[in-house]
Amino acid sequence: MTLLEVLVALAVFATAALSVMKAVSQHLNTLSYLEEKTFAAMVADNELAKVRLSGEIPTSAKKGKSELAGREWYWTIKTTKTADGFLRALDVTVTTDEARKNSVVTLRTYVEN
């Protein structure tokens, strides 16, 4: 085997290794994103369940903070009347920042007036 063959093989291996490293990095970023979305959806589900179980539908925007999976989540519940007047839409927006600028997930459900 000549030095040239070894260098070509090394170049091929380096290219393949870089591709694998990029794929793994992308996979880890996606896992982190999905984890954040999943936990935010759980927070939204929990807050909607609390509203439905309490029987008191907020008439104005309601804000709060929850802790889940060792992290703090900030949520906002907004109510919207529907066109038919029989239902009301509840939108829960969950963020990771207290300023509530970048929402992670928004969940909507309908409740009877």
Number of C-alpha atoms within 10 A of each C-alpha: 5 6 8 9 10 11 11 11 12 12 12 11 12 12 12 12 12 11 12 12 12 12 12 12 12 11 12 12 12 12 12 11 12 12 12 16 16 14 18 25 19 15 24 26 15 13 19 20 12 12 15 12 10 9 10 9 18 12 12 10 13 12 14 12 14 14 10 11 7 6 9 14 22 21 26 18 24 18 20 14 14 12 8 7 9 11 15 19 16 21 19 24 23 31 22 18 14 13 8 16 10 12 15 19 19 16 15 15 13 15 14 9 11
